[in-house]
Amino acid sequence: MKKILIICLLLLGLTITYSFAQMGGGMMGGQKHEGMMEQKGHMMEHKDMMSHENMMGNMTDMMDQMSGMMGHMSGMMKSMPNEKMHNMSGMMKDMCSEMNKMSGMMDSGMANEKDMDAMHERMDEMQKRMSEMMK
């Protein structure tokens, strides 16, 4: 009789444990579910992330582009008329903004390809503006 009672209690304990797990952890279930949804969203976001080496290669290329543009700006500023100073100021603000975005990506250690492509497009646009200013 004791064996039957012990087996019934074990089965009851297993059933309660299983049903508790199926409910998602009881009172914490809603919070746990939200966390799982957030994790799934983060996993989807990480799918588009680029590798560290790829990100650093892209950042290095953009830094080289900016360095070249700064060299051109330095040469232009020696003989620049006042009316072009406003355009130069805008260009410098844009470059500063891009540097801040690059810094943020490097600080987080993550960048997705969409953001990196957009940054490359903005860099190309700045180079076109720079070549127009040199005319």
C-alpha positions, 0 to 999 in steps of 0.5 A, spaced: 500 500 500 505 504 501 508 503 494 502 505 491 501 511 495 509 513 493 508 511 486 501 516 486 505 521 489 511 521 484 506 521 478 502 527 481 508 531 482 511 529 475 504 531 473 504 538 477 511 539 474 509 538 467 503 542 467 507 548 471 512 548 465 507 548 460 503 554 463 510 558 462 512 558 469 506 560 473 505 567 475 512 569 471 509 566 465 507 573 461 514 576 463 517 570 461 514 569 454 515 577 453 523 575 454 522 570 449 519 574 444 525 579 445 530 574 444 527 572 438 527 579 435 534 580 437 536 573 434 532 576 427 536 582 428 543 578 429 542 575 422 543 581 418 549 583 423 556 583 419 562 579 422 567 584 426 573 583 421 568 585 415 565 591 419 572 593 421 574 593 414 568 597 412 570 602 417 577 602 415 575 604 408 571 609 410 576 612 414 581 612 408 575 616 404 574 621 410 582 622 410 582 624 403 577 628 403 580 632 409 586 633 405 582 636 400 579 640 404 585 643 407 588 645 400 581 648 399 581 652 405 588 656 403 584 659 397 577 659 399 572 665 398 567 667 403 561 664 400 564 657 399 565 657 407 558 655 408 558 649 404 565 647 407 562 648 414 556 643 412 561 638 409 564 638 416 558 637 420 556 631 415 563 628 416 562 629 424 555 626 424 558 620 420 564 619 425 559 619 430 555 614 427 561 610 426 564 611 433 557 608 435 557 602 431 564 601 434 562 602 441 557 597 440 561 592 436 555 591 432 553 593 425 548 590 420 549 591 412 543 595 411 546 601 416 553 600 413 551 600 406 547 607 408 553 609 411 557 608 404 552 611 400 552 618 404 560 617 404 559 617 396 554 623 396 559 627 400 565 625 396 561 628 390 559 634 393 567 635 395 568 634 388 563 639 386 566 644 391 573 643 388 570 646 381 
